[in-house]
Amino acid sequence: MPYSHFLFIEMNKSINICELQQLERLPVADIQSMDDFRPGYRKRQNKPQRSTPPHPSSRGVASIPSIDESVAENLNSAATEDWIAVVKWLSEICGLPDLDTKKGLRKAYNDFEAHYFWLEALYTQVEKFTMIRVGIIGLYTKMCRDHLLMERLIERGFLKRLLDLLDEQTFRQVVLHALKIMTFHNHLPIRLVVVRNAMVFIRLLEDDPSDSLAELVVPTLSFSFCAGRLDEAQTITRLFQNYPEGYDAARVVKAITRAVAHPRASSWLVARSFELLRLLALDDAVAFVDNPNSVKLMISGLSCKEWGRRLMCLQILVKLYSHESSAASPLIDRPTSVAAMQDSLDHFAKTSRPDSYMFTSDRIAMELIVAFGRAVRDSDFYPIGLKISQALPLTGFGAVGKAYGVVLSSNPPLMSRMLRWHGSSGTSITSFFVLCSKALREKDQLIAADMLDVTRLFQNGKLDQEAEKIAMRRIEQTPQEGYFYHILSSTVRDATKGLKAAKQGLKCPGLTPYLKATLLQEAVQRAWSAGLDTLYQTGCEVGDSRWYEALGLLRSALADAEIYMSEFAADTNGMDMVANLYLVLRVALTEVDPDLHEFEDTLSILRAAEGLRRLRQARRELLPDNTSQIFTHNLRQAIVQNYKESIQRFSGVIEKMASESPSSPLLSTEESLNTLTAWLNTVNLNDEPLVAGGISQAMAEKARPRVIVPDEERLKLGRCELV
């Protein structure tokens, strides 16, 4: 195939057949440059000619480039001392333009076939001269600054060559530089290849923990794993579910943590590492279990001055302990529990008030026992139904259930006969509620009847539209009745709707202490859940409106938790849950001392609340701890136990997180392994490499680098103009 056919590839498709035939008859030597045939190109007359070697496109395929072996040997030796001269010679012999400028990259793209032919020919001839081959790979790396040049190199197998050269120490720095640039340019196929070969990069970090190597490996992995979280996220997620054989997430987490903790790690490396750790935590939280230093690193991040990193660390900790708590058993240790109960009773005796929950619950339970006895004796369900509707806003279901259990256990056959006589199918308290509700409706006590109906549905676990419908209907008719807001906030599945119901309920006049405490607890838990859900959706991108919404929700949870802690005693329902969240939110959202001395009173109340909870569980007034209670307990305990040590160990990392650089750091010559690395460092990722649509990367990422999904379809339409 004559070399002129290569030129036709670069020509405008509008050239007709006649012109094509005429060009084929031209001697190859007469073709001086592709510019002669570029549509719209006009040569300037009397333009001085540059004294540079002839362009490769003027030489033809027959003139295969050759290099004398002695010259190659001298160049190979000189490369260790003066890489610039060697690279300059390679550029001149191959006719390469200045690859450090956008204009030069554009020229390299236009004459790609000629440049690639000469570079490959030289690469084959100097196969035994390693340093010259490294220089050629370095020139290819420079070309990768341009997205479309990189695409053409990948088509020629450049990526496979890079991976094959990773094991060679001489090539490692230049190969990692190339991969770092290629993954930075949002190229999904390259990212998938890097993820599939993740353990190769991790072994490099394990064998060589130097900061210079980590500055190349960690960003490459981060750009590959954090694949935009948009269209690419589906592909990456599928890959996570089918990791290649030999993948070890725990080793990845350990290696990244060690790279972050390196004294000379840059702020840019720290930022990329935390983004990678966040994604690993979302995908495989178990990987952190065997790496306590990684957990402490996340705990120390709660003290970072930069809000995005602080909330990212909170997000990772939540994911980690949520997964750990889902597989945990209830937090009941009998010897410890007995001691905690006694301490809690002592604390309760000193701090309790006449209107405390336990005193109120026991008093109302005694009154209800008498009322239940009268109902059984008289077979009249109206008085007991009215009594129950009055007790529910004071103690919730606790006192009612306790009293009914006492009455039922005293004479089960009598209760069974009485309930069957009135048409009930069982002896459960919810069956009793049906009879009471019917009696109340006959007396036009509709609010009281609705209270019993929604409570019955709630206790049966039917958190469906029926209970929500009853509560919403009653709220429309009597908007000042706080009990229905309590039921609504507890039954709706959507955290935002539950938070709205709790906030509206807190505005109702005449709230009982129980209702206010319950609504505050729901407001805290719902705002906490909604805030975390919003963080997962935004990916912790500071400046996004959804990110500010997440921060506002978490601050709302903290404000309600502060009110709860200041107004209610340790025996209040939900005190242990709210106290745990209060402590976590205070650490994550405010400035606290490393020793956490300001939480001594909170921890004292928390210990009493947990002990009283164990006591009530032993009395079967409460169910065993659920997953949420175990999670908040474990998260709070981890923060309290490790906060001071974590800050002391990773204080330098936290400072770097707060002063994150928006661009990739450039390694100085003395930090580099050789002068080639210093030369490659002129490939500055902050030099506005183009992405789809001609928008500069720096402009797209604004304050700090952000992985952006490329518009692959627009890239296929044509070349983005370099300006």
Secondary structure, DSSP 8 states (H G I E B T S, - for coil): --THHHHHHHS-TT--HHHHHHHHTS-GGG---GGGGSTT----TT---------GGGTTTTS-----HHHHHHHHHHTTT-HHHHHHHHHHHTT---TTSHHHHHHHHHTHHHHHHHHHHHHHHTTT-HHHHHHHHHHHHHHTTSHHHHHHHHHTTHHHHHHHHTTSHHHHHHHHHHHHHHHHTT-HHHHHHHHHTHHHHHHHHHH---HHHHHHHHHHHHHHHS-TTSHHHHHHHHHHHT--TT--HHHHHHHHHHHHT-TT--HHHHHHHHHHHHHHHHH-GGGGTT-HHHHHHHHHGGG-SSHHHHHHHHHHHHHHHHHHHHT---S--HHHHHHHHHHHHHHHHHH--TTSHHHHHHHHHHHHHHHHHHHHHHT-HHHHHHHHHHHHHHHTHHHHHHHHHHHHHH-HHHHHHHHHHTT-S--SHHHHHHHHHHHHHHTT-HHHHHHHHHHHHHHTT--SHHHHHHHHHHHHH-TT-HHHHHHHHHH-S-HHHHHHHHHHHHTSTT--HHHHHHHHHHHHHHHHHHHHHHHHHHTS-TT-HHHHHHHHHHHHHHHHHHHHHHH--TTSTTHHHHHHHHHHHHHHHS---TT-GGGHHHHHHHHHHHHHHHHHHHTTSS----HHHHHHHHHHHHHHHHHHHHHHHSHHHHHHHHT--SS-----GGGSSSHHHHHHTTS-TTS--B-GGG-BHHHHHTTS-------HHHHHH------
